[in-house]
Amino acid sequence: MSSREKITAAGAPGAKSGGGAGADGANEAVADAGAPPRLNRAALGGEDAARYDRLKAYPVKVLQIGEGNFLRGFADWMIDRCNRQGLFEGGVAVCQPRPTGAAKLAELREQDGLYYQWIRGLRDGRPVDELELVAVFASMVDPYAQWESFLALGEQPALEIVVSNTTEAGLIYEASDWQPEQPILSYPGKLTALLHRRFETFGGDPAKGLLLLPCELVERNGDRLRDIVLRHAADWGLPEAFSDWVRRHNRFLNNLVDRIVTGYPAEEAEAVFAAQGTEDRLLNAAEPYHLWAIEGEPALDERLPLAQAGLNVLWTDDLRPYQLRKVRILNGAHTLMASVGLLNGLDTVRETVEHPSYGEYVRRAIMDEIVPSVPLPEEEMRRYADEVLERFANPHVRHKLADIALNSLSKFRVRLLPTLEAYTERTGGGLPPRIVGAFASLLRLYRARGTAGGGYAGSRLDGAPVELRDDAAALAALAALWGRLDRGELALDGLVADILGRTDWWGQDLNEMAGLRAALAEAMTKMEANV
């Protein structure tokens, strides 16, 4: 049987895959006697067993820094798709970026690097419910306990790709001493040491340069990683010939990743284990949508054949349009609905988009105000917006508005303020009513008051408190302003004027935008009147 199976509506696999039992049904007998056995090579049968054995014969072509859910549900799932089609025929050596990742690496070893990827949601309006066995990990290396083994990966002649996801905090420069025998804490430091080993092993052979794909959500992530590597090389006094090889023969590719990977589905996992006949503690759930936009020539797909495998991977000479549409449409809609939804008693993205009033509010804001203000082909943006709305409606993703609301002040500046400005320019001075409403909702939600724990809380319209997680100085300033209003020392119009005039928050004095102050004050007044 195939390892890709449809899942029943009850939340468990409708049929066992080849990865769930051996040909003689031994696993079913064990499962009947008690808990199912752990997923590993011994639990495989049929084509899944053969595919795993082929993997072990493949050379290591990919070094992966990051053992977490996202890369397993994104890059590894893609590489598995390529291997299934005979397009790549390469294995992945996975390492954790921080010492705390050793536990997850140990779990991968226990399962011989195997896990199931559960894809659930909507695609073109139709339900998707698939369970796929992913078998790409050829080795698991702990760079803190196996430093020499980590460096030796650089000596592998077939190695071509380095993929990483170490969070935004991982792509920073951390000064450290050059001690080749000791593990280096930072990811860029480790990478510099590995590249230096590769340079020495192959005598600076241009053909042994690598493709590096940092998936951290940092603008120009490839450029940043390259610059940090070169800084380490200079600080450590490594030969200029090495730095020249890094610059000229290694491709640090700026890229944008997009997929919601929710990880281990704790509430449904036991039902999956029972149906599959194996226990998979690395079971990983994700939405069907995926996009990997990579700034590089399409010919690079010969080295990493993701597009050839039919995946939504775009090789482009300019990543900026893809970043712009994501920030303006997807992220902008998230920020809009977080303030509007939380203020009005809603808790999740799906709850908001399915609400009879606020769902239509969000849709009209996207289609009538955000999309026309993005300086890219409007038809393409509308198609992308439809995809975004479909993703928002995924019944298997519980995306909390409170999480999206983190740092809402800076998010509004980056995600929605440019749309407000573009709309005003495009319409000759008009204001986008729903974005203005979202701005007003944000200001009202941030009716900050200090809490006993030293933080700040805002409130919904019904008075329920909402924890505010934002810049401490900004929250203190807002608490002071709202306190003055409550004591009658400040009118609402004055409060709005003070907030709009804070150029350190918005990058400009928003009082200069004609009609905005009055529109916000009017919207906030109506909110209170309608409570």
Backbone hydrogen bonds, N-H to C=O, Kabsch-Sander energy under -0.5 kcal/mol:
donor,donor_aa,acceptor,acceptor_aa,energy
5,E,3,S,-0.7
5,E,131,L,-1.8
7,I,129,D,-1.7
8,T,12,A,-2.5
11,G,8,T,-2.0
14,G,6,K,-1.7
18,G,2,S,-0.7
20,G,17,S,-2.1
21,A,18,G,-0.6
25,G,22,G,-1.6
29,A,25,G,-1.4
30,V,26,A,-2.1
31,A,27,N,-2.9
32,D,28,E,-2.3
33,A,29,A,-1.3
34,G,30,V,-0.8
34,G,31,A,-0.8
39,L,279,E,-2.7
43,A,40,N,-1.1
44,L,41,R,-1.6
45,G,18,G,-1.1
48,D,45,G,-1.0
49,A,45,G,-0.9
50,A,46,G,-1.8
51,R,47,E,-2.7
52,Y,48,D,-2.2
53,D,49,A,-2.2
54,R,50,A,-2.0
55,L,51,R,-2.1
56,K,52,Y,-2.0
57,A,53,D,-0.7
57,A,54,R,-0.9
58,Y,54,R,-0.8
58,Y,55,L,-1.4
61,K,59,P,-0.7
61,K,91,G,-1.9
62,V,91,G,-1.9
63,L,161,I,-2.7
64,Q,62,V,-0.5
64,Q,93,A,-3.1
65,I,63,L,-0.5
65,I,163,V,-2.8
66,G,64,Q,-0.8
66,G,95,C,-2.9
72,R,68,G,-1.5
73,G,69,N,-2.3
74,F,70,F,-0.7
74,F,71,L,-0.7
76,D,71,L,-2.7
78,M,74,F,-1.9
79,I,75,A,-2.6
80,D,76,D,-2.5
81,R,77,W,-1.7
82,C,78,M,-2.1
83,N,79,I,-2.6
84,R,80,D,-2.4
85,Q,81,R,-1.2
86,G,83,N,-1.6
87,L,82,C,-2.5
88,F,82,C,-0.6
91,G,59,P,-2.6
92,V,136,V,-2.6
93,A,62,V,-2.9
94,V,92,V,-0.6
94,V,139,S,-2.3
95,C,64,Q,-2.8
101,G,98,R,-2.1
102,A,99,P,-1.8
103,A,100,T,-0.7
105,L,101,G,-1.8
106,A,102,A,-2.2
107,E,103,A,-1.8
108,L,104,K,-2.1
109,R,105,L,-2.1
110,E,106,A,-2.3
111,Q,107,E,-1.5
112,D,109,R,-1.9
113,G,108,L,-3.6
114,L,111,Q,-2.2
115,Y,134,V,-1.2
117,Q,132,E,-3.2
118,W,116,Y,-0.6
118,W,284,N,-3.5
119,I,117,Q,-0.7
119,I,130,E,-2.9
120,R,118,W,-0.6
120,R,286,A,-2.3
121,G,128,V,-2.0
123,R,126,R,-2.5
126,R,123,R,-1.7
128,V,121,G,-2.8
130,E,119,I,-2.5
131,L,5,E,-2.2
132,E,117,Q,-2.5
134,V,115,Y,-3.1
134,V,132,E,-0.5
135,A,133,L,-0.5
136,V,113,G,-0.5
137,F,113,G,-0.6
138,A,92,V,-2.1
138,A,136,V,-0.8
139,S,92,V,-1.4
141,V,94,V,-2.5
146,Q,142,D,-3.0
150,F,146,Q,-2.3
151,L,147,W,-2.5
152,A,148,E,-2.3
153,L,149,S,-0.8
153,L,150,F,-1.2
154,G,151,L,-1.6
155,E,152,A,-1.5
156,Q,153,L,-1.5
159,L,156,Q,-1.2
160,E,61,K,-2.6
161,I,61,K,-2.6
162,V,211,L,-2.6
163,V,63,L,-2.5
164,S,213,L,-1.7
165,N,65,I,-2.2
170,G,167,T,-2.1
171,L,167,T,-0.5
171,L,168,E,-1.1
172,I,170,G,-1.0
174,E,172,I,-0.5
179,Q,177,D,-1.2
182,Q,179,Q,-2.7
190,K,186,S,-2.3
191,L,187,Y,-2.8
192,T,188,P,-2.2
193,A,189,G,-2.0
194,L,190,K,-2.4
195,L,191,L,-2.9
196,H,192,T,-2.3
197,R,193,A,-2.1
198,R,194,L,-2.3
199,F,195,L,-2.8
200,E,196,H,-2.4
201,T,197,R,-2.6
202,F,198,R,-2.2
203,G,200,E,-0.8
204,G,199,F,-2.2
205,D,202,F,-1.0
208,K,205,D,-1.8
209,G,206,P,-1.5
211,L,160,E,-3.0
212,L,210,L,-0.6
212,L,251,R,-3.3
213,L,162,V,-3.4
213,L,211,L,-0.5
215,C,164,S,-3.1
215,C,213,L,-0.6
218,V,216,E,-2.5
221,N,218,V,-1.0
224,R,220,R,-2.3
225,L,221,N,-2.2
226,R,222,G,-2.4
227,D,223,D,-2.4
228,I,224,R,-2.1
229,V,225,L,-2.4
230,L,226,R,-2.5
231,R,227,D,-1.8
232,H,228,I,-2.5
233,A,229,V,-2.4
234,A,230,L,-2.1
235,D,231,R,-2.7
236,W,232,H,-2.5
237,G,234,A,-1.1
238,L,233,A,-2.4
242,F,239,P,-0.8
243,S,239,P,-1.6
244,D,240,E,-2.7
245,W,241,A,-2.0
246,V,242,F,-2.5
247,R,243,S,-2.4
248,R,244,D,-2.6
249,H,245,W,-2.3
250,N,246,V,-1.0
251,R,210,L,-2.6
252,F,250,N,-0.8
253,L,212,L,-2.6
253,L,251,R,-0.9
254,N,252,F,-0.6
256,L,293,A,-2.7
258,D,291,L,-1.9
261,V,259,R,-0.7
262,T,260,I,-0.6
262,T,285,A,-1.1
263,G,285,A,-1.6
266,A,264,Y,-1.6
268,E,265,P,-1.4
269,A,265,P,-1.5
272,V,268,E,-1.6
273,F,269,A,-2.6
274,A,270,E,-2.3
275,A,271,A,-1.9
276,Q,272,V,-2.6
277,G,273,F,-2.5
278,T,273,F,-0.7
279,E,37,P,-3.2
280,D,278,T,-0.6
281,R,279,E,-0.6
283,L,280,D,-1.4
284,N,116,Y,-2.2
285,A,263,G,-1.9
286,A,118,W,-2.5
287,E,260,I,-2.2
291,L,258,D,-1.5
292,W,312,N,-1.9
293,A,256,L,-2.4
294,I,292,W,-0.6
294,I,314,L,-3.3
295,E,254,N,-2.9
296,G,294,I,-1.4
296,G,316,T,-1.4
300,L,297,E,-2.3
301,D,298,P,-2.1
302,E,299,A,-1.8
303,R,300,L,-1.1
304,L,300,L,-2.0
306,L,304,L,-2.5
309,A,305,P,-1.0
310,G,307,A,-1.9
311,L,306,L,-1.7
313,V,311,L,-2.4
314,L,292,W,-2.3
315,W,313,V,-0.5
316,T,294,I,-2.7
316,T,314,L,-0.5
322,Y,319,L,-0.7
323,Q,319,L,-1.9
324,L,320,R,-2.9
325,R,321,P,-2.4
326,K,322,Y,-1.6
327,V,323,Q,-2.5
328,R,324,L,-2.9
329,I,325,R,-2.4
330,L,325,R,-0.8
331,N,326,K,-3.0
332,G,327,V,-0.9
333,A,329,I,-2.0
334,H,330,L,-2.1
335,T,331,N,-2.4
336,L,332,G,-2.3
337,M,333,A,-2.7
338,A,334,H,-2.0
339,S,335,T,-1.5
340,V,336,L,-2.0
341,G,337,M,-2.8
342,L,338,A,-2.1
343,L,339,S,-1.9
344,N,340,V,-1.2
345,G,342,L,-1.6
346,L,341,G,-2.8
349,V,399,H,-2.2
352,T,348,T,-1.6
353,V,349,V,-2.6
354,E,350,R,-1.9
355,H,352,T,-1.0
359,G,355,H,-1.7
360,E,355,H,-0.5
361,Y,357,S,-1.8
362,V,358,Y,-2.4
363,R,359,G,-2.2
364,R,360,E,-2.7
365,A,361,Y,-2.1
366,I,362,V,-2.3
367,M,363,R,-2.8
368,D,364,R,-2.6
369,E,364,R,-0.6
369,E,365,A,-1.2
370,I,365,A,-2.4
371,V,366,I,-3.1
373,S,370,I,-1.2
374,V,371,V,-1.6
376,L,374,V,-2.6
381,M,377,P,-1.9
382,R,378,E,-2.3
383,R,379,E,-1.9
384,Y,380,E,-2.2
385,A,381,M,-2.5
386,D,382,R,-2.2
387,E,383,R,-1.9
388,V,384,Y,-2.3
389,L,385,A,-2.5
390,E,386,D,-2.0
391,R,387,E,-2.2
392,F,388,V,-2.3
393,A,389,L,-1.2
394,N,391,R,-1.6
397,V,394,N,-1.3
398,R,396,H,-0.6
399,H,397,V,-1.0
400,K,398,R,-0.8
401,L,347,D,-2.8
402,A,347,D,-0.5
403,D,400,K,-0.5
404,I,400,K,-1.6
405,A,401,L,-2.1
406,L,403,D,-1.2
407,N,469,R,-3.2
408,S,405,A,-1.3
411,K,407,N,-2.0
412,F,408,S,-2.7
413,R,409,L,-1.7
414,V,410,S,-1.8
415,R,411,K,-3.3
416,L,412,F,-1.7
417,L,412,F,-2.8
420,L,416,L,-2.3
421,E,417,L,-2.5
422,A,418,P,-2.5
423,Y,419,T,-2.8
424,T,420,L,-2.1
425,E,421,E,-2.2
426,R,422,A,-2.7
427,T,423,Y,-2.2
428,G,425,E,-0.8
429,G,424,T,-3.4
436,V,432,P,-2.5
437,G,433,P,-2.0
438,A,434,R,-2.1
439,F,435,I,-2.4
440,A,436,V,-2.6
441,S,437,G,-2.2
442,L,438,A,-2.3
443,L,439,F,-2.3
444,R,440,A,-2.3
445,L,441,S,-2.9
446,Y,442,L,-2.0
447,R,444,R,-1.1
448,A,446,Y,-2.4
449,R,457,A,-1.6
451,T,455,G,-2.2
454,G,451,T,-1.8
456,Y,468,L,-0.6
457,A,449,R,-2.4
458,G,466,V,-3.3
459,S,445,L,-0.8
460,R,464,A,-2.9
461,L,343,L,-2.7
463,G,460,R,-1.7
466,V,458,G,-1.9
468,L,456,Y,-2.4
469,R,467,E,-0.5
470,D,468,L,-0.6
475,L,471,D,-2.4
476,A,472,A,-2.2
477,A,473,A,-2.1
478,L,474,A,-2.3
479,A,475,L,-2.6
480,A,476,A,-2.0
481,L,477,A,-2.1
482,W,478,L,-2.9
483,G,479,A,-2.0
484,R,480,A,-2.0
485,L,481,L,-2.0
486,D,482,W,-2.6
487,R,483,G,-1.7
488,G,485,L,-1.5
489,E,484,R,-2.6
490,L,484,R,-0.8
495,L,491,A,-2.2
496,V,492,L,-2.6
497,A,493,D,-2.2
498,D,494,G,-2.3
499,I,495,L,-2.2
500,L,496,V,-2.8
501,G,497,A,-1.6
502,R,499,I,-1.5
503,T,501,G,-1.5
505,W,502,R,-1.5
506,W,502,R,-1.6
507,G,503,T,-2.5
510,L,500,L,-2.3
510,L,508,Q,-0.9
512,E,509,D,-1.6
513,M,510,L,-1.4
514,A,512,E,-0.8
516,L,513,M,-1.9
517,R,513,M,-0.5
519,A,515,G,-2.1
520,L,516,L,-2.6
521,A,517,R,-2.3
522,E,518,A,-2.4
523,A,519,A,-2.3
524,M,520,L,-2.4
525,T,521,A,-2.0
526,K,522,E,-2.2
527,M,523,A,-1.9
528,E,524,M,-1.7
529,A,525,T,-1.9
530,N,526,K,-1.7
531,V,527,M,-0.6
531,V,528,E,-0.8
